[in-house]
């Protein structure tokens, strides 16, 4: 406890959190693959490729920035002129002059408002395009990409990182442009009035540049770390909330809280140091601004008293311009935090956009019409990445309307075979055929449209029951949806619910039982009317009464369709036409239940209970 006061002042260690509870080895580590968005310069170029869509609006914004800058320079000049020509000499015409000054400041306010409102529209449309491109790109990425990433971390890129870009475009773009123009204009006017006083004003610039360089060299890295740590935290929170049952079942609340505390502390430290160090910038600018003002006031007063061309009005103009000279630098300093955070966020977005999408369909890939359902695996081998082979020489044939069951220990390759059939992955060697044709001849979306899936843990979307069933075929009518529910034995429990088919489900079907979720998933598959069906032990976690209903629904669903069943319980596959026994990525046995029992091999021992098959 005595050391807790030091916590905010400990400079953060930047090595990734790995090996902690709930943090996979990949989390928080940068992708080893080179991406185009690897530095601030290239990231800004990528951002410009989005802004260029609004080149006419940007031109209008720039025109307003130039006009507002000119008006902001004209105001102090008129104030100094008023002192020398009206107040000091008591000349006439002061009232019209004041009206003219009021018009100048009113026009300045109008141009500022116009450039801000136009830039907001550009910024919002730009991030809309970025967010749309990122979301669309995520749906084009292969399944292995999502297996390596935490969902919460990806969500952080879609939301937090793009929001940082939006904030920066809304404010920083105008600030940077107007500040640059203002600096050039101020220097020009100051040189025309008094080179000596201008030189005094410029004496503080080297100090500013040295201080800025020292500060920004540290904050840019810290803002990147802050965004990375935020992504890690989001991923961990999403994973923990999704797995609350497991956390509580194993009494890991303390471990999870400790990991969260460590992740939260990382964000706290990187954020503290990023903000604390960058916070020195405006303080540095204000100090140097005061120094510059003192030099101008003192030296200008001496020159005015000695009868030089420097008048009281010129001193007033210089004092105001000296303040305005450091104001753009102050504004840039204040915007620097937002700018660095936005660049870090945009870089993380572009890293995802630079990820390789799912391999394109072959050039002549065509539409897969209604199929008979014959599936051939011919010497198919597969490995994940550069690792060892997961499947070796897989060969079997599924005839139209047959049920093929896969049996084997965990890691034998059952799910991988289904992934290859759906073209989530591509085999290292061998060919997969459908109705005698290589599946690569058909577009992936066309191939997958002929399939339907009923998984062990079905996923339901937040929405009505009707919408979840209709997900199988979006153009289906209400009557077709209800007919599918009746065939799935789901109609009776749906009609008993308040709202019936319009009852809204929470995310992932929260509020209904596992069995009811499964029946809705079966209704969705029936509505899709697929030629090929994939069942991943749809009754493994269901009570006996519900299992009977589900089995009846599955029998209706499987009738006349080529079906693949990943089996964890042997009593569910005894009626299969063929059973493929997998061991160590190879087909060790193949045949019907009766045939395999007679062979007295691995499957026979499973049936006799001599080997325990884990799901």
C-alpha positions as a printed NumPy array, in Angstrom:
array([[  0.   ,   0.   ,   0.   ],
       [  2.911,   2.373,   0.756],
       [  4.118,   1.958,  -2.821],
       [  0.724,   2.68 ,  -4.418],
       [  1.356,   6.442,  -4.63 ],
       [  4.271,   5.732,  -7.   ],
       [  2.162,   3.773,  -9.47 ],
       [  1.225,   6.679, -11.813],
       [  4.872,   7.737, -12.036],
       [  6.295,   4.404, -13.168],
       [  7.179,   4.578, -16.836],
       [  5.238,   1.753, -18.543],
       [  6.928,  -1.405, -19.698],
       [  5.87 ,  -2.037, -23.256],
       [  6.352,  -5.774, -23.653],
       [  3.071,  -7.574, -24.522],
       [  1.076,  -9.421, -21.892],
       [  1.382, -13.071, -22.847],
       [  0.788, -16.237, -20.958],
       [ -1.579, -14.573, -18.504],
       [ -4.982, -16.001, -17.69 ],
       [ -7.303, -15.296, -20.566],
       [ -4.613, -13.727, -22.776],
       [ -3.573, -15.972, -25.669],
       [  0.017, -15.775, -26.941],
       [ -1.102, -13.844, -30.018],
       [ -2.941, -11.128, -28.1  ],
       [ -1.252,  -7.768, -28.074],
       [  1.645,  -8.775, -30.291],
       [  2.016,  -6.996, -33.573],
       [  1.537,  -8.924, -36.76 ],
       [  4.813, -10.258, -38.039],
       [  3.676,  -9.774, -41.595],
       [  4.677,  -6.481, -43.212],
       [  1.838,  -4.121, -43.855],
       [  1.657,  -0.891, -45.791],
       [  0.418,   1.087, -42.803],
       [  3.683,   0.907, -40.881],
       [  4.53 ,   4.575, -40.167],
       [  2.912,   7.969, -39.837],
       [  3.811,   9.08 , -43.369],
       [  2.226,   6.106, -45.111],
       [ -0.783,   6.254, -42.762],
       [ -1.406,   9.891, -43.664],
       [ -1.169,   9.001, -47.359],
       [ -3.794,   6.312, -46.852],
       [ -6.043,   8.804, -45.055],
       [ -5.63 ,  11.225, -47.94 ],
       [ -6.909,   8.527, -50.32 ],
       [-10.222,   8.763, -48.432],
       [-10.266,  12.55 , -48.211],
       [ -9.678,  12.947, -51.957],
       [-13.303,  11.913, -52.552],
       [-14.232,  15.362, -51.2  ],
       [-11.702,  17.443, -53.081],
       [-14.245,  20.147, -53.969],
       [-15.509,  20.431, -50.424],
       [-11.922,  20.427, -49.177],
       [-11.14 ,  23.226, -51.638],
       [-14.048,  25.213, -50.202],
       [-12.804,  24.555, -46.671],
       [ -9.297,  25.677, -47.651],
       [-10.749,  28.847, -49.199],
       [-12.547,  29.595, -45.938],
       [ -9.35 ,  28.893, -43.991],
       [ -7.383,  31.334, -46.181],
       [-10.098,  33.972, -45.858],
       [-10.463,  33.556, -42.09 ],
       [ -6.668,  33.721, -41.682],
       [ -6.506,  36.925, -43.69 ],
       [ -9.313,  38.442, -41.63 ],
       [ -7.64 ,  37.39 , -38.367],
       [ -4.465,  39.192, -39.523],
       [ -6.429,  42.249, -40.602],
       [ -8.072,  42.72 , -37.193],
       [ -4.919,  43.481, -35.127],
       [ -3.533,  45.617, -37.944],
       [ -6.66 ,  47.762, -37.939],
       [ -6.478,  48.038, -34.14 ],
       [ -2.913,  49.408, -34.33 ],
       [ -3.876,  51.749, -37.146],
       [ -6.766,  53.09 , -35.039],
       [ -4.37 ,  53.93 , -32.217],
       [ -1.917,  55.816, -34.442],
       [ -4.369,  57.607, -36.714],
       [ -7.446,  58.196, -34.587],
       [ -6.636,  57.998, -30.896],
       [ -3.166,  59.56 , -30.953],
       [ -4.01 ,  62.266, -33.56 ],
       [ -7.726,  62.575, -32.679],
       [ -8.678,  62.496, -36.359],
       [-12.297,  62.207, -37.526],
       [-13.868,  59.104, -39.068],
       [-13.347,  56.862, -36.068],
       [-16.954,  55.601, -35.929],
       [-17.034,  54.333, -39.563],
       [-13.648,  52.765, -38.917],
       [-15.056,  50.92 , -35.902],
       [-17.985,  49.698, -38.015],
       [-15.522,  48.413, -40.588],
       [-13.62 ,  46.546, -37.85 ],
       [-16.884,  45.029, -36.626],
       [-17.641,  43.818, -40.154],
       [-14.169,  42.277, -40.372],
       [-14.638,  40.33 , -37.123],
       [-18.167,  39.276, -38.136],
       [-16.891,  37.923, -41.462],
       [-14.112,  36.15 , -39.593],
       [-16.68 ,  34.427, -37.376],
       [-18.765,  33.44 , -40.416],
       [-15.799,  31.92 , -42.261],
       [-14.797,  30.003, -39.135],
       [-18.326,  28.585, -38.808],
       [-18.496,  27.585, -42.481],
       [-15.14 ,  25.828, -42.49 ],
       [-16.038,  23.92 , -39.32 ],
       [-19.469,  22.772, -40.487],
       [-18.142,  21.7  , -43.893],
       [-15.208,  19.866, -42.342],
       [-17.497,  17.994, -39.969],
       [-19.417,  16.676, -42.989],
       [-16.182,  15.611, -44.703],
       [-14.885,  13.941, -41.541],
       [-18.087,  12.013, -40.902],
       [-18.308,  10.802, -44.503],
       [-14.634,   9.786, -44.428],
       [-14.969,   7.673, -41.289],
       [-18.207,   6.243, -42.71 ],
       [-16.212,   5.002, -45.712],
       [-13.406,   3.72 , -43.497],
       [-15.785,   1.919, -41.168],
       [-17.665,   0.413, -44.118],
       [-14.444,  -0.701, -45.824],
       [-13.159,  -2.221, -42.602],
       [-16.392,  -4.086, -41.87 ],
       [-16.641,  -5.34 , -45.463],
       [-12.991,  -6.384, -45.373],
       [-13.511,  -8.333, -42.164],
       [-16.129, -10.413, -43.977],
       [-13.646, -11.177, -46.758],
       [-10.95 , -12.441, -44.424],
       [-10.434, -16.202, -44.071],
       [-11.621, -18.113, -41.023],
       [ -8.038, -18.715, -39.712],
       [ -7.64 , -14.947, -39.261],
       [-10.465, -14.844, -36.711],
       [ -9.114, -17.899, -34.92 ],
       [ -5.939, -15.952, -34.127],
       [ -7.581, -12.726, -32.974],
       [ -9.674, -11.729, -29.992],
       [-13.071, -10.48 , -31.092],
       [-13.002,  -7.602, -28.634],
       [ -9.675,  -6.422, -30.035],
       [-11.15 ,  -6.366, -33.545],
       [-14.202,  -4.509, -32.246],
       [-11.865,  -1.922, -30.735],
       [-10.453,  -1.219, -34.191],
       [-13.906,  -0.811, -35.717],
       [-15.089,   1.539, -32.946],
       [-12.392,   3.219, -30.822],
       [ -9.666,   3.541, -33.436],
       [-11.929,   4.919, -36.151],
       [-13.537,   7.284, -33.645],
       [-10.075,   8.69 , -32.931],
       [ -9.681,   9.368, -36.651],
       [-13.067,  11.13 , -36.682],
       [-12.136,  13.363, -33.742],
       [ -8.864,  14.358, -35.369],
       [-10.394,  15.149, -38.75 ],
       [-13.106,  17.259, -37.103],
       [-10.619,  19.461, -35.293],
       [ -6.971,  18.848, -36.134],
       [ -7.146,  19.217, -39.935],
       [ -8.506,  22.785, -39.831],
       [ -6.215,  23.647, -36.937],
       [ -3.092,  22.484, -38.737],
       [ -3.957,  24.267, -41.996],
       [ -5.076,  27.539, -40.408],
       [ -2.133,  27.586, -38.02 ],
       [  0.339,  27.105, -40.87 ],
       [ -1.187,  29.907, -42.944],
       [ -1.437,  32.147, -39.911],
       [  2.25 ,  31.699, -39.123],
       [  3.252,  32.631, -42.689],
       [  0.964,  35.678, -42.702],
       [  2.15 ,  36.887, -39.304],
       [  5.798,  36.615, -40.305],
       [  5.155,  38.594, -43.485],
       [  3.328,  41.435, -41.726],
       [  5.835,  41.582, -38.858],
       [  8.797,  41.805, -41.226],
       [  7.147,  44.656, -43.106],
       [  6.612,  46.615, -39.876],
       [  9.897,  46.05 , -37.985],
       [ 12.613,  43.479, -38.815],
       [ 14.246,  44.046, -35.415],
       [ 11.138,  43.24 , -33.398],
       [ 10.499,  40.291, -35.71 ],
       [ 13.981,  38.953, -34.939],
       [ 13.266,  39.238, -31.213],
       [ 10.044,  37.285, -31.696],
       [ 11.894,  34.555, -33.59 ],
       [ 14.46 ,  34.115, -30.815],
       [ 12.098,  31.762, -28.995],
       [ 11.588,  29.452, -32.007],
       [ 14.721,  27.283, -31.48 ],
       [ 13.674,  26.675, -27.88 ],
       [ 10.202,  25.702, -29.086],
       [ 11.541,  23.265, -31.674],
       [ 13.917,  21.57 , -29.227],
       [ 11.164,  21.177, -26.648],
       [  8.658,  19.89 , -29.216],
       [ 11.11 ,  17.34 , -30.585],
       [ 11.937,  16.004, -27.135],
       [  8.275,  15.695, -26.163],
       [  6.813,  14.261, -29.383],
       [  9.54 ,  11.649, -29.769],
       [  8.203,  10.091, -26.562],
       [  4.476,  10.695, -26.847],
       [  4.037,   9.218, -30.354],
       [  5.234,   5.817, -29.132],
       [  3.138,   6.036, -25.976],
       [ -0.07 ,   6.808, -27.892],
       [  0.51 ,   3.742, -30.07 ],
       [  1.005,   1.636, -26.956],
       [ -2.131,   3.127, -25.411],
       [ -4.225,   2.091, -28.433],
       [ -2.715,  -1.387, -28.416],
       [ -3.38 ,  -1.792, -24.714],
       [ -6.958,  -0.617, -25.186],
       [ -7.467,  -3.279, -27.854],
       [ -6.073,  -5.938, -25.496],
       [ -8.389,  -4.835, -22.71 ],
       [-11.452,  -4.834, -24.974],
       [-10.575,  -8.303, -26.197],
       [-10.138,  -9.606, -22.675],
       [-13.415,  -8.067, -21.456],
       [-15.359,  -9.506, -24.416],
       [-13.805, -12.928, -23.894],
       [-14.422, -12.893, -20.134],
       [-18.034, -11.774, -20.401],
       [-18.717, -14.429, -23.055],
       [-17.186, -17.091, -20.831],
       [-18.763, -16.116, -17.498],
       [-20.128, -19.602, -16.901],
       [-16.659, -21.126, -17.226],
       [-15.105, -18.397, -15.078],
       [-17.592, -19.029, -12.288],
       [-17.621, -22.798, -12.706],
       [-13.861, -22.937, -12.113],
       [-13.89 , -20.144,  -9.495],
       [-11.444, -18.069, -11.523],
       [-12.96 , -14.709, -10.603],
       [ -9.871, -13.675,  -8.643],
       [ -7.506, -14.623, -11.485],
       [ -9.643, -12.815, -14.048],
       [ -9.865,  -9.686, -11.87 ],
       [ -6.098,  -9.745, -11.376],
       [ -5.477, -10.018, -15.136],
       [ -7.959,  -7.206, -15.744],
       [ -6.198,  -5.083, -13.136],
       [ -2.884,  -5.65 , -14.874],
       [ -4.315,  -4.803, -18.3  ],
       [ -6.097,  -1.77 , -16.894],
       [ -2.904,  -0.632, -15.217],
       [ -1.113,  -0.839, -18.542],
       [ -3.654,   1.526, -20.114],
       [ -3.437,   3.752, -17.037],
       [  0.351,   3.976, -17.253],
       [  0.626,   4.511, -21.007],
       [ -2.241,   7.035, -20.917],
       [ -0.765,   8.85 , -17.907],
       [  2.664,   9.226, -19.46 ],
       [  1.335,  10.102, -22.915],
       [ -0.902,  12.833, -21.519],
       [  1.578,  14.008, -18.891],
       [  4.491,  14.377, -21.307],
       [  2.394,  15.896, -24.087],
       [  0.888,  18.248, -21.477],
       [  4.265,  19.985, -21.248],
       [  3.774,  21.363, -24.771],
       [  1.188,  24.076, -24.016],
       [  3.047,  24.97 , -20.819],
       [  6.26 ,  25.379, -22.803],
       [  4.475,  27.474, -25.407],
       [  2.858,  29.741, -22.822],
       [  6.171,  30.343, -21.088],
       [  7.957,  31.197, -24.303],
       [  4.986,  33.339, -25.366],
       [  5.317,  35.415, -22.213],
       [  9.059,  35.76 , -22.808],
       [  8.447,  36.947, -26.366],
       [  5.815,  39.454, -25.229],
       [  8.171,  40.891, -22.61 ],
       [ 10.962,  41.343, -25.16 ],
       [  8.659,  43.068, -27.647],
       [  7.141,  45.369, -25.03 ],
       [ 10.512,  46.324, -23.533],
       [ 12.52 ,  46.795, -26.731],
       [  9.571,  48.355, -28.577],
       [  9.061,  50.897, -25.829],
       [ 12.763,  51.898, -25.989],
       [ 12.579,  52.275, -29.777],
       [  9.38 ,  54.373, -29.572],
       [ 10.89 ,  56.688, -26.944],
       [ 14.032,  57.159, -29.037],
       [ 12.003,  58.447, -31.977],
       [ 12.356,  55.474, -34.325],
       [  9.705,  54.424, -36.854],
       [  8.233,  52.145, -34.215],
       [  5.043,  53.739, -32.885],
       [  2.685,  52.788, -30.084],
       [  0.305,  51.339, -32.687],
       [  3.122,  49.204, -34.13 ],
       [  3.962,  47.916, -30.652],
       [  0.278,  47.002, -30.135],
       [  0.241,  45.225, -33.53 ],
       [  3.442,  43.355, -32.683],
       [  2.21 ,  42.392, -29.234],
       [ -0.986,  40.996, -30.729],
       [  0.891,  39.246, -33.557],
       [  3.411,  37.83 , -31.085],
       [  0.499,  36.353, -29.177],
       [ -0.99 ,  35.097, -32.432],
       [  2.415,  33.782, -33.492],
       [  2.587,  31.443, -30.529],
       [ -1.159,  30.744, -30.545],
       [ -0.969,  28.551, -33.66 ],
       [  1.908,  26.722, -32.047],
       [ -0.165,  26.366, -28.888],
       [ -3.102,  25.116, -30.952],
       [ -0.855,  22.613, -32.706],
       [  0.469,  21.498, -29.344],
       [ -3.038,  21.044, -27.976],
       [ -4.095,  19.126, -31.081],
       [ -0.95 ,  17.013, -31.12 ],
       [ -2.371,  14.49 , -28.653],
       [ -5.457,  13.99 , -30.815],
       [ -3.39 ,  13.83 , -33.987],
       [ -0.993,  11.208, -32.654],
       [ -3.847,   9.146, -31.257],
       [ -5.653,   9.35 , -34.604],
       [ -2.568,   8.274, -36.551],
       [ -2.107,   5.332, -34.197],
       [ -5.778,   4.398, -34.606],
       [ -5.685,   4.754, -38.397],
       [ -2.539,   2.639, -38.549],
       [ -4.299,  -0.161, -36.659],
       [ -7.277,   0.086, -39.028],
       [ -5.05 ,  -0.071, -42.107],
       [ -3.213,  -3.064, -40.674],
       [ -6.483,  -4.985, -40.836],
       [ -7.289,  -3.615, -44.304],
       [ -3.869,  -4.86 , -45.464],
       [ -4.517,  -8.397, -44.254],
       [ -4.803, -10.867, -47.103],
       [ -8.402, -11.66 , -47.933],
       [ -9.741, -15.128, -48.582],
       [ -8.175, -16.499, -51.767],
       [-10.094, -15.376, -54.828],
       [-12.238, -17.801, -56.719],
       [-10.647, -19.177, -59.852],
       [-11.12 , -16.988, -62.909],
       [-13.751, -19.225, -64.477],
       [-15.478, -20.177, -61.239],
       [-19.191, -20.408, -61.87 ],
       [-22.539, -20.872, -60.174],
       [-23.344, -24.175, -58.478],
       [-26.923, -25.023, -59.341],
       [-29.044, -27.534, -57.469],
       [-26.793, -30.547, -56.859],
       [-27.332, -34.252, -56.468],
       [-25.016, -34.431, -53.469],
       [-22.188, -36.83 , -54.389],
       [-19.03 , -35.798, -52.508],
       [-15.578, -37.286, -53.213],
       [-12.445, -36.744, -51.142],
       [ -9.496, -37.948, -53.218],
       [ -6.167, -38.197, -51.334],
       [ -6.75 , -34.903, -49.506],
       [ -3.984, -33.653, -47.207],
       [ -3.965, -30.448, -45.209],
       [ -1.829, -28.499, -42.73 ],
       [ -2.502, -25.291, -40.83 ],
       [  0.062, -22.767, -42.032],
       [  3.546, -24.213, -42.117],
       [  2.824, -26.767, -39.391],
       [  2.693, -30.537, -39.702],
       [ -0.025, -32.233, -41.721],
       [ -3.356, -32.378, -39.909],
       [ -4.937, -34.616, -42.549],
       [ -3.086, -37.148, -44.682],
       [ -4.449, -38.842, -47.767],
       [ -8.155, -38.651, -46.84 ],
       [-10.25 , -40.695, -49.289],
       [-13.955, -41.496, -49.136],
       [-17.136, -41.047, -51.194],
       [-20.527, -39.835, -50.013],
       [-23.321, -40.801, -52.392],
       [-26.395, -38.574, -52.826],
       [-28.72 , -38.789, -49.843],
       [-26.273, -40.746, -47.681],
       [-25.358, -39.912, -44.102],
       [-21.626, -39.916, -43.413],
       [-20.492, -39.882, -39.792],
       [-17.009, -38.93 , -38.596],
       [-15.654, -40.575, -35.455],
       [-12.302, -40.12 , -33.828],
       [-10.393, -38.651, -30.888],
       [-10.088, -34.922, -30.356],
       [ -7.704, -33.467, -32.926],
       [ -8.184, -36.331, -35.377],
       [ -9.376, -33.906, -38.078],
       [-13.178, -34.243, -38.058],
       [-13.935, -30.516, -38.067],
       [-11.082, -29.835, -40.468],
       [-12.69 , -32.074, -43.101],
       [-15.874, -30.004, -42.878],
       [-13.808, -26.809, -43.132],
       [-12.21 , -28.097, -46.335],
       [-15.579, -29.075, -47.788],
       [-16.865, -25.531, -47.134],
       [-13.614, -24.081, -48.51 ],
       [-12.803, -22.3  , -45.295],
       [ -9.358, -23.737, -46.016],
       [ -7.696, -25.093, -49.145],
       [ -6.055, -28.552, -49.161],
       [ -2.293, -28.855, -49.542],
       [ -2.849, -31.68 , -51.983],
       [ -5.64 , -33.817, -53.342],
       [ -9.037, -32.903, -54.742],
       [-12.542, -32.512, -53.299],
       [-15.327, -33.058, -55.818],
       [-19.033, -32.416, -55.815],
       [-21.041, -34.374, -58.359],
       [-17.776, -35.295, -60.066],
       [-16.483, -31.704, -60.415],
       [-13.675, -30.047, -58.445],
       [-15.313, -27.709, -55.924],
       [-12.811, -25.007, -56.946],
       [-14.755, -24.675, -60.201],
       [-17.535, -22.987, -58.245],
       [-17.64 , -19.713, -56.363],
       [-17.373, -20.055, -52.61 ],
       [-20.634, -18.247, -51.923],
       [-22.417, -20.463, -54.463],
       [-20.95 , -23.622, -52.902],
       [-21.838, -22.597, -49.354],
       [-25.361, -21.636, -50.377],
       [-25.972, -25.345, -51.001],
       [-25.053, -26.189, -47.398],
       [-26.659, -25.757, -44.019],
       [-25.175, -26.206, -40.57 ],
       [-26.636, -27.35 , -37.26 ],
       [-23.917, -26.998, -34.662],
       [-23.512, -28.299, -31.148],
       [-23.815, -24.752, -29.82 ],
       [-26.025, -22.913, -32.331],
       [-25.62 , -19.164, -32.635],
       [-28.724, -16.983, -32.643],
       [-28.728, -13.278, -33.417],
       [-30.357, -10.573, -31.36 ],
       [-33.805, -10.116, -32.897],
       [-37.108, -11.904, -33.244],
       [-37.499, -15.668, -33.553],
       [-38.934, -15.137, -37.02 ],
       [-35.857, -13.169, -38.088],
       [-33.527, -15.867, -36.761],
       [-35.314, -18.623, -38.673],
       [-35.536, -16.485, -41.82 ],
       [-31.746, -16.097, -41.725],
       [-31.674, -19.435, -43.555],
       [-33.438, -17.864, -46.561],
       [-34.024, -14.125, -46.375],
       [-36.72 , -14.021, -49.055],
       [-38.894, -16.643, -47.293],
       [-42.486, -15.698, -46.465],
       [-43.956, -15.771, -42.957],
       [-45.871, -18.921, -43.845],
       [-42.703, -20.669, -45.014],
       [-40.964, -19.686, -41.785],
       [-43.759, -21.184, -39.713],
       [-43.857, -24.355, -41.835],
       [-40.128, -24.81 , -41.248],
       [-40.674, -24.359, -37.493],
       [-43.397, -27.005, -37.53 ],
       [-41.114, -29.496, -39.305],
       [-38.44 , -28.725, -36.693],
       [-40.848, -29.367, -33.787],
       [-40.337, -25.74 , -32.734],
       [-43.774, -24.318, -33.539],
       [-45.451, -25.405, -30.299],
       [-42.976, -23.801, -27.897],
       [-42.746, -20.659, -30.074],
       [-46.494, -20.081, -29.984],
       [-46.506, -20.483, -26.202],
       [-44.02 , -17.652, -25.824],
       [-45.224, -14.108, -25.294],
       [-45.123, -12.549, -28.74 ],
       [-44.836, -15.884, -30.524],
       [-42.684, -15.572, -33.633],
       [-42.201, -11.874, -32.891],
       [-40.679, -12.578, -29.467],
       [-37.273, -10.939, -29.327],
       [-34.237, -12.961, -28.374],
       [-31.217, -11.575, -26.617],
       [-27.744, -11.941, -28.065],
       [-26.926, -15.59 , -28.804],
       [-30.438, -16.679, -27.853],
       [-30.302, -15.602, -24.231],
       [-33.6  , -16.255, -22.463],
       [-34.454, -19.623, -24.024],
       [-33.127, -23.105, -23.328],
       [-30.359, -24.87 , -25.222],
       [-32.858, -27.296, -26.701],
       [-35.105, -24.499, -27.938],
       [-32.112, -22.784, -29.511],
       [-31.277, -26.036, -31.259],
       [-34.822, -26.423, -32.617],
       [-34.714, -22.87 , -33.998],
       [-31.367, -23.648, -35.644],
       [-32.877, -26.771, -37.234],
       [-35.848, -24.718, -38.482],
       [-33.38 , -22.274, -40.002],
       [-31.592, -25.139, -41.785],
       [-34.911, -26.592, -43.029],
       [-35.886, -23.196, -44.437],
       [-32.532, -22.959, -46.26 ],
       [-33.45 , -26.191, -48.075],
       [-29.805, -27.278, -48.587],
       [-28.452, -30.111, -50.708],
       [-25.686, -30.819, -48.178],
       [-26.174, -30.843, -44.431],
       [-23.548, -30.632, -41.675],
       [-24.441, -31.71 , -38.136],
       [-21.971, -31.155, -35.327],
       [-23.5  , -33.444, -32.641],
       [-26.641, -31.378, -32.367],
       [-28.006, -33.341, -29.381],
       [-24.952, -33.773, -27.187],
       [-26.03 , -31.28 , -24.516],
       [-29.794, -31.834, -24.633],
       [-32.09 , -33.643, -22.206],
       [-33.687, -36.935, -23.292],
       [-37.185, -35.58 , -24.019],
       [-35.852, -32.681, -26.074],
       [-33.4  , -35.008, -27.791],
       [-36.285, -37.095, -29.112],
       [-37.879, -33.98 , -30.621],
       [-34.593, -32.883, -32.127],
       [-33.871, -36.326, -33.554],
       [-37.307, -36.361, -35.204],
       [-36.645, -32.924, -36.698],
       [-33.191, -33.968, -37.861],
       [-34.567, -37.055, -39.585],
       [-36.947, -34.836, -41.56 ],
       [-34.124, -32.459, -42.348],
       [-31.678, -35.18 , -43.466],
       [-34.17 , -36.985, -45.692],
       [-32.977, -36.901, -49.292],
       [-29.867, -34.844, -48.44 ],
       [-26.208, -35.763, -48.24 ],
       [-25.438, -35.333, -44.559],
       [-22.179, -35.168, -42.648],
       [-22.346, -35.844, -38.924],
       [-19.513, -35.125, -36.507],
       [-20.225, -37.703, -33.809],
       [-19.335, -37.52 , -30.146],
       [-21.944, -40.011, -28.961],
       [-21.962, -43.294, -30.864],
       [-25.667, -44.041, -30.338],
       [-26.522, -41.121, -32.636],
       [-24.71 , -42.492, -35.702],
       [-25.477, -46.193, -35.766],
       [-27.947, -45.653, -38.637],
       [-25.385, -43.769, -40.749],
       [-24.717, -45.197, -44.209],
       [-20.967, -44.835, -43.717],
       [-18.827, -44.173, -40.673],
       [-15.387, -42.677, -41.242],
       [-13.033, -43.434, -38.353],
       [-10.184, -40.912, -38.092],
       [ -6.965, -41.391, -36.166],
       [ -4.003, -39.021, -36.308],
       [ -5.372, -37.33 , -39.421],
       [ -5.873, -40.527, -41.408],
       [ -8.843, -42.741, -42.251],
       [ -8.227, -45.877, -40.22 ],
       [-11.613, -47.557, -40.81 ],
       [-14.53 , -47.022, -43.174],
       [-17.895, -48.76 , -43.352],
       [-21.308, -49.122, -41.771],
       [-21.852, -49.656, -38.065],
       [-22.324, -53.418, -38.497],
       [-19.267, -53.744, -40.72 ],
       [-16.994, -51.85 , -38.358],
       [-18.172, -53.789, -35.312],
       [-17.294, -57.046, -37.108],
       [-13.787, -55.771, -37.924],
       [-12.964, -55.65 , -34.202],
       [-10.855, -52.518, -34.658],
       [-10.794, -49.074, -33.087],
       [-14.524, -48.445, -33.679],
       [-15.492, -51.817, -32.266],
       [-13.574, -51.062, -29.092],
       [-15.345, -47.695, -28.89 ],
       [-18.721, -49.422, -29.097],
       [-17.733, -51.91 , -26.433],
       [-16.677, -49.066, -24.178],
       [-13.024, -50.09 , -24.103],
       [-11.993, -46.661, -25.339],
       [-13.444, -43.396, -24.134],
       [-14.118, -40.943, -26.959],
       [-13.88 , -37.369, -25.794],
       [-15.839, -34.665, -27.624]])
